[in-house]
């Protein structure tokens, strides 16, 4: 197989069966974004560090910039577009909104997918476990505390108060 | 008046952590960033960049690239320059550049990553394939890798028409009686304070989609830009188009922090190519290009002499600042004026002398980065701690002694001119001592040291011109805004701001909704379209006051207009009418209330209204900033330095800040925390490193390290919200403060932790290796 050779790919994305012919070298991220129009997955570094492109593939969080679309053959993929149910944001999304989790929104898809995968494995993580999971994704806007709080809120844990006005 | 069940209650939104209007799309993947723009027939551009810092291009061969499948065009520098309007001058940071340059390099390259050629192909993959096949031969001209090298007149000028590598010759100003201040001093404390080169690094790199329509002759630019109007001006000039033929739109922007102001050479090239080819062309910067060539900030050296008394009075400063502005024009050359004006900060000085010079080097351009004048805050606040250390005094006491006293009726002024009205530096410092038990920390620190653990506490105080006080430094400018009440009762807010994470769709709507009298959900904020919104940009921590104020005053004017027109409908005096929760009615007569949509329709459907009744229900206003004012505060960090590994852990970080009245506390705190996180990154991790040959060494996220959730602690924030200056608008900006003050706060804390080693820290970048060097653990 050469890099530019067209190959057939069939997989399930957000519950729908998708089939396409792609170049062997096409990344999963570009396939999702450009061929399937799922632009909610973002590319922040294209070398696997920032985590913005994270999607869930067969239950595991993966960096879609580091995978070829052809490697996702027959897999089940969930992207950020697959979180809301019939246009209603899920518990994690609502908790993030409540917590003002994000600012510019560019890193957001990666965090949401990474956290979704974590909560599937461990529905009641400690704050230290959450931090450990978040540490694989980079956010440049928030300093992470609001994202951490969003996860705590999503799992029903106490969220430390932050806003303190003084006379 | 007691509210009854049937009477709508005036809704308050200002001061509430209202949930963001941006979030439903951002949290579901429905945002619209520039790379999400896909147009029919769209082509993709990829640049060939220079691997050399300073070299003459002796030959360039594009023939192999042209033959690649999918390639539509390949342009070298001279070829592309032919497409530029011959009348156009090279763009600089807000205005013309101080010297000429071309869109792509035509004869020589001036930094690693300089633009040498560009390929346009039917996919990004194929464009990259072809760009890699362009063969360029270079003749090394000898890199100018530092400001010192730039000031050495034997080096080859990087820009010929500048004639040297000095952008700004040393220029000196003085304020107060400098000689008297130094004559009265018991001693002079000296330091060479350095900020290192680091950069904005928004998670979204730069990018553009240029879409020239050969039929209409119109250029549509989809951008990622803090100032669409500024981008439009540059495009108009460079492409030689009429202003009415160019439209710039921006959707969601994935961060910027000062980087994406104006238009880059890459964006101009992309637009030139679209115009030439008559097709849409997309360029999306990759992270390597971004780190290498989007722009860097902060590489500055400040030689300081501080005239002090043995009791800790700071009488004056003499400062010589040198900035390495990199190659192509950016913000570096204009730093001197801002740093000079801000240097005294909240401190009372008797004399201040400032000298500024700027060098051109073979590195990435100096761009605005969150708090671009921060060199003065860093230098001053680190120097205050050095003074305290040298005199054996507590740094807190030195600050207490020197921060200007401000009787309520007689605000102090900075020695450089501006009034300190609304500055609460002293109050923030005192409040910090109530929040943090410093004596208890000192006891814990001593106990830890006995066990070989090194804890440190540092604090620093700052002011942020957000937007700054009226007078003493010129006006505050004007912020235009248009507001329209739609037929369906929606309040449309057309802002000149270009949000890129700041939540303006939420905060400006909060102000407008409360002032006008509609539910928050009835307000729609429109931004980022040069055809629809007033000229402006987001930057300089101005939006809270300027756009918040514009929102308040424009909503007030529109409300009055609606009430005056409604008077004819209700047969009542406008003064007796009110708009509450989206309904117009006679005050005190709940049954009279009618929804705005109905009122608009009825008024517009009424024949024979007096001529003076304006049924446009639209107002365009410009707000002058009112009384303006300062933001500011004090930050405090407690750190632990591991002297085995050199790692620094931030154990506690406390912010006492005053940005006046908070519009949305959660938004304010997000800005503060984000800024502090960038400051933590600057000190402990980030560096846009070059070697001595100006080779770039930090081209990936494995080399350029950003703070993660493991590096940034929870940040305690306390708001003062004091000193109303203006009858209506006391919201002040908060975007830059965290990034300005976190670096000196952390450096002071680390220096405190390492004081048993006799360490004196005059620099900002303190990664583990440097810590170990400083304490003598490396030989």
Interface residues (C-beta under 8 A of the other chain):
Chain A: X23 X25 X26 X33 X34 X37 X38 X39 X40 X41 X42 X43 X44 X45 X46 X47 X49 X50 X52 X79 X80 X81 X83 X84 X89 X93 X96 X97 X98 X99 X100 X101 X102 X103 X104 X105 X106 X107 X108 X109 X112 X131 X132 X134 X135 X136 X137 X138 X139 X140 X141 X142 X143 X144 X145 X146 X147 X148 X160 X162 X163 X164 X165 X166
Chain B: X17 X19 X20 X22 X23 X24 X25 X26 X27 X28 X29 X30 X31 X32 X33 X35 X36 X38 X125 X201 X202 X203 X204 X205 X252 X253 X254 X255 X257 X286 X287 X431 X500 X501 X502 X503 X662 X665 X666 X667 X669 X670 X673 X674 X676 X677 X678 X700 X701 X702 X706 X707 X708 X709 X710 X712 X714 X715 X716 X717 X718 X719 X720 X721
